Amino acid sequence: MQNLTKQGLAVVGKSQRQEFAIRNITVQPGTRQTVNLSMSLLSNHTPMNVPVHIIHGKNDGPRLFISAAIHGDELNGVEIIRRILKTPRIHKLRGTLVAVPIVNVFGFLAHSRYLPDRRDLNRSFPGSEKGSLTSQLAYLFMHEIVLRCTHGIDLHTGAIHRSNLPQIRADLSDPEMERLSKSFSAPLILHSNLRDGSLRRAATDKNIPTMLYEAGEALRFDEFAIRLGVRGILRVMQTLGMLGKLPSTVETKSVVSRASYWLRAPAGGILRSLHPLGARIQEGDHVGTISDPMGEKEISVNAEEPGILIGRTNLPIVNQGDALFHIAKVKNATTAEKVVEEFHEKVKDEITLSEQTS
């Protein structure tokens, strides 16, 4: 176990706060430690562990888990958590931070969204101690991580060959989730109903408010999305009272959307996308064109309702029915586009909070 004095944190003295226990390991107040949760043996009997880093503050406060790579090919969250754990401000933490940068260790090693049994971990919660491999991992994560915490942030990207505008997805009918979502200060907050089998649903069912941050593309780092993620998580921690007042940063107000829809390919062919993520979309707008390889026949893909483009495929080769463009419905698409532009302009040159001194 590492004493936080070695990390530049306060000396641990007598404290009324209880130690943080996980499996047969205890983390004392004012210390931090990496714990490897044993998951299984691979077919060649190589042990497979889920690494967890715990910072157990000297003073009482919320217990927040941050998870990434539940889909093994979604990498932005891994880097976000690394930067969070390196920030000097974390040394003055109140409460407990439980960071799990790689939940789906199997998919991460294989550059795959799934586990070896081809199941989706984020459709397998709360899991089963004696179920499939995916179900067992879900059970392990729920019981060793989620149920020991009071709040959660789950980090995701778009699927393979698909990019997402940085956005928070949360159940905005919950006042606490609405408050925390707004404090994250992402370009967009999308109301998202709880889906059966998801981590967010399983955690919420246990009265553990959990939000989801979506940004970027699978198997790629997106620096803008990573910076926004670090910035947003530290803001949420400040709102929860886990960190003191953060240094002044650019004030940015999120666009809030209560619903969204997908435009799908009416036919197979070669797709040409006409708008960047964050673009204003009006009803009937020409969003993309699908043509045959010779260019003899072209089909226009048009918006059904006004909104802002928050997700799109990056593959130019499409089949009929493929999801092409994800559009969030907003009251004023023009204003929403300006907000997204301001995020890029104001944040791109901003020093990340993880790089600032305490």
C-alpha positions as a Python dict, from the first residue, in 0.01 Angstrom:
ca = {
    (1, 'M'): (0, 0, 0),
    (2, 'Q'): (123, 346, -84),
    (3, 'N'): (105, 616, 178),
    (4, 'L'): (-15, 939, 24),
    (5, 'T'): (282, 1128, 169),
    (6, 'K'): (486, 957, -104),
    (7, 'Q'): (251, 1107, -360),
    (8, 'G'): (264, 1458, -213),
    (9, 'L'): (-55, 1414, -10),
    (10, 'A'): (-127, 1487, 353),
    (11, 'V'): (30, 1276, 624),
    (12, 'V'): (-209, 1015, 754),
    (13, 'G'): (-277, 1061, 1119),
    (14, 'K'): (-553, 938, 1344),
    (15, 'S'): (-881, 950, 1158),
    (16, 'Q'): (-1237, 863, 1241),
    (17, 'R'): (-1300, 759, 882),
    (18, 'Q'): (-1324, 388, 817),
    (19, 'E'): (-1091, 207, 582),
    (20, 'F'): (-1214, 112, 235),
    (21, 'A'): (-1237, -265, 197),
    (22, 'I'): (-1239, -452, -133),
    (23, 'R'): (-1206, -829, -142),
    (24, 'N'): (-952, -907, 131),
    (25, 'I'): (-766, -577, 89),
    (26, 'T'): (-816, -263, 295),
    (27, 'V'): (-721, 91, 192),
    (28, 'Q'): (-661, 325, 483),
    (29, 'P'): (-787, 685, 491),
    (30, 'G'): (-539, 918, 324),
    (31, 'T'): (-385, 647, 107),
    (32, 'R'): (-415, 515, -247),
    (33, 'Q'): (-363, 168, -387),
    (34, 'T'): (-402, -36, -705),
    (35, 'V'): (-593, -361, -656),
    (36, 'N'): (-617, -642, -910),
    (37, 'L'): (-955, -816, -905),
    (38, 'S'): (-907, -1176, -1015),
    (39, 'M'): (-1150, -1257, -1296),
    (40, 'S'): (-1052, -1589, -1453),
    (41, 'L'): (-780, -1794, -1616),
    (42, 'L'): (-735, -1781, -1991),
    (43, 'S'): (-728, -2107, -2184),
    (44, 'N'): (-349, -2117, -2141),
    (45, 'H'): (-396, -2055, -1766),
    (46, 'T'): (-270, -1697, -1777),
    (47, 'P'): (-447, -1507, -1496),
    (48, 'M'): (-687, -1233, -1610),
    (49, 'N'): (-734, -947, -1362),
    (50, 'V'): (-934, -624, -1361),
    (51, 'P'): (-711, -339, -1233),
    (52, 'V'): (-874, -94, -992),
    (53, 'H'): (-711, 219, -847),
    (54, 'I'): (-857, 345, -520),
    (55, 'I'): (-789, 686, -366),
    (56, 'H'): (-939, 687, -17),
    (57, 'G'): (-944, 1045, 107),
    (58, 'K'): (-865, 1134, 463),
    (59, 'N'): (-1200, 1309, 506),
    (60, 'D'): (-1552, 1179, 452),
    (61, 'G'): (-1733, 1241, 126),
    (62, 'P'): (-1905, 1065, -165),
    (63, 'R'): (-1765, 746, -313),
    (64, 'L'): (-1740, 789, -691),
    (65, 'F'): (-1657, 517, -942),
    (66, 'I'): (-1527, 605, -1288),
    (67, 'S'): (-1525, 322, -1540),
    (68, 'A'): (-1399, 291, -1896),
    (69, 'A'): (-1362, 24, -2166),
    (70, 'I'): (-1675, -165, -2071),
    (71, 'H'): (-1663, -206, -2447),
    (72, 'G'): (-1303, -317, -2490),
    (73, 'D'): (-1234, -109, -2802),
    (74, 'E'): (-1345, 224, -2649),
    (75, 'L'): (-1019, 389, -2551),
    (76, 'N'): (-1079, 758, -2477),
    (77, 'G'): (-1197, 679, -2125),
    (78, 'V'): (-878, 488, -2047),
    (79, 'E'): (-673, 801, -2114),
    (80, 'I'): (-923, 1024, -1931),
    (81, 'I'): (-887, 815, -1616),
    (82, 'R'): (-506, 812, -1646),
    (83, 'R'): (-503, 1191, -1655),
    (84, 'I'): (-749, 1219, -1366),
    (85, 'L'): (-526, 1000, -1150),
    (86, 'K'): (-224, 1217, -1234),
    (87, 'T'): (-380, 1552, -1146),
    (88, 'P'): (-227, 1710, -835),
    (89, 'R'): (-571, 1824, -719),
    (90, 'I'): (-671, 1466, -650),
    (91, 'H'): (-428, 1471, -356),
    (92, 'K'): (-679, 1677, -157),
    (93, 'L'): (-969, 1444, -227),
    (94, 'R'): (-1261, 1425, 13),
    (95, 'G'): (-1441, 1093, -6),
    (96, 'T'): (-1327, 803, -224),
    (97, 'L'): (-1246, 769, -593),
    (98, 'V'): (-1263, 418, -742),
    (99, 'A'): (-1113, 424, -1092),
    (100, 'V'): (-1143, 128, -1329),
    (101, 'P'): (-979, 224, -1661),
    (102, 'I'): (-1027, -116, -1828),
    (103, 'V'): (-1336, -310, -1723),
    (104, 'N'): (-1354, -542, -2024),
    (105, 'V'): (-993, -662, -2010),
    (106, 'F'): (-1068, -941, -2259),
    (107, 'G'): (-1202, -709, -2529),
    (108, 'F'): (-929, -453, -2460),
    (109, 'L'): (-652, -704, -2539),
    (110, 'A'): (-836, -825, -2850),
    (111, 'H'): (-927, -472, -2974),
    (112, 'S'): (-1287, -590, -2957),
    (113, 'R'): (-1612, -447, -2822),
    (114, 'Y'): (-1711, -785, -2685),
    (115, 'L'): (-1587, -1063, -2459),
    (116, 'P'): (-1476, -1404, -2593),
    (117, 'D'): (-1833, -1535, -2562),
    (118, 'R'): (-1943, -1256, -2804),
    (119, 'R'): (-2174, -1096, -2549),
    (120, 'D'): (-2207, -722, -2484),
    (121, 'L'): (-2106, -644, -2125),
    (122, 'N'): (-2326, -334, -2121),
    (123, 'R'): (-2632, -552, -2182),
    (124, 'S'): (-2543, -807, -1913),
    (125, 'F'): (-2580, -619, -1582),
    (126, 'P'): (-2633, -689, -1298),
    (127, 'G'): (-2483, -1022, -1401),
    (128, 'S'): (-2470, -1363, -1238),
    (129, 'E'): (-2201, -1525, -1027),
    (130, 'K'): (-2246, -1853, -1216),
    (131, 'G'): (-2355, -1732, -1559),
    (132, 'S'): (-2160, -1679, -1880),
    (133, 'L'): (-1815, -1519, -1874),
    (134, 'T'): (-1970, -1180, -1956),
    (135, 'S'): (-2236, -1222, -1689),
    (136, 'Q'): (-1972, -1313, -1431),
    (137, 'L'): (-1769, -1001, -1514),
    (138, 'A'): (-2082, -788, -1480),
    (139, 'Y'): (-2152, -949, -1141),
    (140, 'L'): (-1793, -891, -1026),
    (141, 'F'): (-1803, -524, -1127),
    (142, 'M'): (-2141, -465, -965),
    (143, 'H'): (-2053, -625, -633),
    (144, 'E'): (-1690, -519, -595),
    (145, 'I'): (-1714, -168, -742),
    (146, 'V'): (-2061, -24, -799),
    (147, 'L'): (-2225, -132, -473),
    (148, 'R'): (-1939, 20, -274),
    (149, 'C'): (-2001, 364, -426),
    (150, 'T'): (-2259, 643, -407),
    (151, 'H'): (-2220, 785, -761),
    (152, 'G'): (-2080, 674, -1096),
    (153, 'I'): (-1951, 802, -1430),
    (154, 'D'): (-1922, 553, -1717),
    (155, 'L'): (-1701, 654, -2013),
    (156, 'H'): (-1776, 545, -2370),
    (157, 'T'): (-1705, 629, -2735),
    (158, 'G'): (-1895, 562, -3053),
    (159, 'A'): (-1882, 210, -3192),
    (160, 'I'): (-1623, 96, -3446),
    (161, 'H'): (-1615, 331, -3749),
    (162, 'R'): (-1861, 568, -3581),
    (163, 'S'): (-1787, 902, -3408),
    (164, 'N'): (-1988, 1078, -3139),
    (165, 'L'): (-1991, 1445, -3046),
    (166, 'P'): (-1888, 1474, -2677),
    (167, 'Q'): (-2213, 1436, -2483),
    (168, 'I'): (-2359, 1331, -2151),
    (169, 'R'): (-2640, 1077, -2150),
    (170, 'A'): (-2852, 1065, -1837),
    (171, 'D'): (-3205, 1030, -1707),
    (172, 'L'): (-3292, 1398, -1672),
    (173, 'S'): (-3614, 1316, -1487),
    (174, 'D'): (-3387, 1258, -1184),
    (175, 'P'): (-3302, 1602, -1034),
    (176, 'E'): (-2968, 1479, -901),
    (177, 'M'): (-2864, 1346, -1241),
    (178, 'E'): (-2974, 1668, -1409),
    (179, 'R'): (-2767, 1871, -1163),
    (180, 'L'): (-2454, 1660, -1208),
    (181, 'S'): (-2496, 1639, -1585),
    (182, 'K'): (-2505, 2017, -1616),
    (183, 'S'): (-2200, 2051, -1393),
    (184, 'F'): (-2002, 1825, -1632),
    (185, 'S'): (-2042, 2097, -1897),
    (186, 'A'): (-2027, 1888, -2214),
    (187, 'P'): (-2141, 2039, -2545),
    (188, 'L'): (-2462, 1834, -2529),
    (189, 'I'): (-2675, 1664, -2264),
    (190, 'L'): (-2907, 1401, -2408),
    (191, 'H'): (-3194, 1264, -2203),
    (192, 'S'): (-3159, 888, -2227),
    (193, 'N'): (-3398, 637, -2078),
    (194, 'L'): (-3248, 351, -1881),
    (195, 'R'): (-3188, 39, -2090),
    (196, 'D'): (-3227, -310, -1947),
    (197, 'G'): (-2894, -482, -1893),
    (198, 'S'): (-2690, -161, -1894),
    (199, 'L'): (-2456, -60, -1613),
    (200, 'R'): (-2645, 267, -1579),
    (201, 'R'): (-2974, 82, -1527),
    (202, 'A'): (-2829, -164, -1276),
    (203, 'A'): (-2659, 112, -1077),
    (204, 'T'): (-2969, 334, -1078),
    (205, 'D'): (-3180, 41, -956),
    (206, 'K'): (-2951, 37, -652),
    (207, 'N'): (-2997, 413, -599),
    (208, 'I'): (-2648, 495, -730),
    (209, 'P'): (-2686, 790, -974),
    (210, 'T'): (-2471, 718, -1280),
    (211, 'M'): (-2412, 924, -1594),
    (212, 'L'): (-2259, 821, -1924),
    (213, 'Y'): (-2006, 1027, -2121),
    (214, 'E'): (-1995, 950, -2495),
    (215, 'A'): (-1722, 1101, -2711),
    (216, 'G'): (-1511, 1009, -3011),
    (217, 'E'): (-1463, 682, -3196),
    (218, 'A'): (-1361, 330, -3094),
    (219, 'L'): (-989, 238, -3117),
    (220, 'R'): (-886, 604, -3148),
    (221, 'F'): (-777, 882, -2913),
    (222, 'D'): (-961, 1213, -2958),
    (223, 'E'): (-771, 1488, -2775),
    (224, 'F'): (-1066, 1728, -2764),
    (225, 'A'): (-1295, 1457, -2623),
    (226, 'I'): (-1032, 1353, -2370),
    (227, 'R'): (-977, 1709, -2247),
    (228, 'L'): (-1350, 1765, -2212),
    (229, 'G'): (-1380, 1437, -2022),
    (230, 'V'): (-1107, 1524, -1771),
    (231, 'R'): (-1246, 1874, -1729),
    (232, 'G'): (-1601, 1745, -1685),
    (233, 'I'): (-1521, 1476, -1430),
    (234, 'L'): (-1328, 1720, -1212),
    (235, 'R'): (-1624, 1960, -1229),
    (236, 'V'): (-1860, 1683, -1119),
    (237, 'M'): (-1625, 1596, -832),
    (238, 'Q'): (-1625, 1961, -727),
    (239, 'T'): (-2007, 1968, -739),
    (240, 'L'): (-2016, 1656, -520),
    (241, 'G'): (-1787, 1825, -267),
    (242, 'M'): (-1497, 1586, -334),
    (243, 'L'): (-1264, 1864, -452),
    (244, 'G'): (-1223, 2225, -351),
    (245, 'K'): (-1292, 2509, -590),
    (246, 'L'): (-1122, 2450, -922),
    (247, 'P'): (-927, 2725, -1100),
    (248, 'S'): (-1127, 2949, -1328),
    (249, 'T'): (-1201, 2790, -1663),
    (250, 'V'): (-1404, 2890, -1963),
    (251, 'E'): (-1774, 2904, -1882),
    (252, 'T'): (-1965, 2688, -2128),
    (253, 'K'): (-2334, 2602, -2119),
    (254, 'S'): (-2453, 2268, -2250),
    (255, 'V'): (-2727, 2221, -2508),
    (256, 'V'): (-3001, 1999, -2363),
    (257, 'S'): (-3193, 1757, -2586),
    (258, 'R'): (-3483, 1542, -2471),
    (259, 'A'): (-3489, 1311, -2775),
    (260, 'S'): (-3291, 1205, -3081),
    (261, 'Y'): (-3331, 997, -3396),
    (262, 'W'): (-3119, 809, -3651),
    (263, 'L'): (-3114, 846, -4026),
    (264, 'R'): (-3057, 509, -4191),
    (265, 'A'): (-2938, 418, -4538),
    (266, 'P'): (-3232, 379, -4779),
    (267, 'A'): (-3006, 169, -5004),
    (268, 'G'): (-2653, 32, -5020),
    (269, 'G'): (-2373, 220, -5192),
    (270, 'I'): (-2101, 479, -5142),
    (271, 'L'): (-2182, 745, -4880),
    (272, 'R'): (-2067, 1105, -4891),
    (273, 'S'): (-2131, 1290, -4564),
    (274, 'L'): (-2193, 1663, -4595),
    (275, 'H'): (-2179, 1792, -4236),
    (276, 'P'): (-1936, 1774, -3942),
    (277, 'L'): (-2035, 1668, -3591),
    (278, 'G'): (-2209, 1952, -3412),
    (279, 'A'): (-2357, 2097, -3730),
    (280, 'R'): (-2702, 2257, -3734),
    (281, 'I'): (-2953, 2043, -3922),
    (282, 'Q'): (-3287, 2175, -4046),
    (283, 'E'): (-3589, 1968, -4145),
    (284, 'G'): (-3540, 1843, -4500),
    (285, 'D'): (-3168, 1928, -4509),
    (286, 'H'): (-2950, 1721, -4740),
    (287, 'V'): (-2724, 1540, -4489),
    (288, 'G'): (-2557, 1285, -4715),
    (289, 'T'): (-2562, 1122, -5057),
    (290, 'I'): (-2548, 751, -5142),
    (291, 'S'): (-2442, 661, -5495),
    (292, 'D'): (-2342, 355, -5691),
    (293, 'P'): (-1966, 318, -5766),
    (294, 'M'): (-2013, 465, -6115),
    (295, 'G'): (-2209, 766, -5992),
    (296, 'E'): (-2497, 687, -6226),
    (297, 'K'): (-2758, 680, -5952),
    (298, 'E'): (-2765, 899, -5640),
    (299, 'I'): (-2998, 892, -5342),
    (300, 'S'): (-3023, 1185, -5105),
    (301, 'V'): (-3038, 1128, -4727),
    (302, 'N'): (-3250, 1408, -4579),
    (303, 'A'): (-3320, 1514, -4221),
    (304, 'E'): (-3665, 1436, -4086),
    (305, 'E'): (-3664, 1695, -3807),
    (306, 'P'): (-3441, 1988, -3706),
    (307, 'G'): (-3159, 1931, -3462),
    (308, 'I'): (-2785, 1898, -3422),
    (309, 'L'): (-2563, 1621, -3561),
    (310, 'I'): (-2422, 1426, -3265),
    (311, 'G'): (-2308, 1103, -3427),
    (312, 'R'): (-2223, 966, -3769),
    (313, 'T'): (-2065, 672, -3947),
    (314, 'N'): (-1709, 715, -4073),
    (315, 'L'): (-1736, 435, -4331),
    (316, 'P'): (-1815, 543, -4686),
    (317, 'I'): (-1935, 192, -4776),
    (318, 'V'): (-2288, 135, -4647),
    (319, 'N'): (-2562, -125, -4669),
    (320, 'Q'): (-2934, -68, -4670),
    (321, 'G'): (-3055, -4, -4315),
    (322, 'D'): (-2716, 101, -4176),
    (323, 'A'): (-2730, 378, -3913),
    (324, 'L'): (-2570, 683, -4077),
    (325, 'F'): (-2647, 1000, -3883),
    (326, 'H'): (-2759, 1055, -3522),
    (327, 'I'): (-2946, 1381, -3474),
    (328, 'A'): (-3045, 1529, -3137),
    (329, 'K'): (-3369, 1724, -3142),
    (330, 'V'): (-3327, 2076, -3003),
    (331, 'K'): (-3556, 2377, -2986),
    (332, 'N'): (-3310, 2611, -3158),
    (333, 'A'): (-3065, 2434, -3389),
    (334, 'T'): (-2886, 2758, -3476),
    (335, 'T'): (-2809, 2836, -3113),
    (336, 'A'): (-2701, 2476, -3052),
    (337, 'E'): (-2451, 2490, -3338),
    (338, 'K'): (-2304, 2812, -3200),
    (339, 'V'): (-2264, 2652, -2856),
    (340, 'V'): (-2069, 2361, -3004),
    (341, 'E'): (-1847, 2599, -3202),
    (342, 'E'): (-1776, 2795, -2885),
    (343, 'F'): (-1670, 2475, -2706),
    (344, 'H'): (-1411, 2406, -2974),
    (345, 'E'): (-1282, 2762, -2981),
    (346, 'K'): (-1267, 2816, -2606),
    (347, 'V'): (-1151, 2474, -2491),
    (348, 'K'): (-894, 2379, -2754),
    (349, 'D'): (-630, 2612, -2611),
    (350, 'E'): (-731, 2573, -2248),
    (351, 'I'): (-476, 2399, -2028),
    (352, 'T'): (-640, 2086, -1891),
    (353, 'L'): (-716, 2094, -1520),
    (354, 'S'): (-506, 1781, -1475),
    (355, 'E'): (-200, 1982, -1581),
    (356, 'Q'): (-260, 2266, -1336),
    (357, 'T'): (-95, 2274, -997),
    (358, 'S'): (-297, 2234, -682),
}
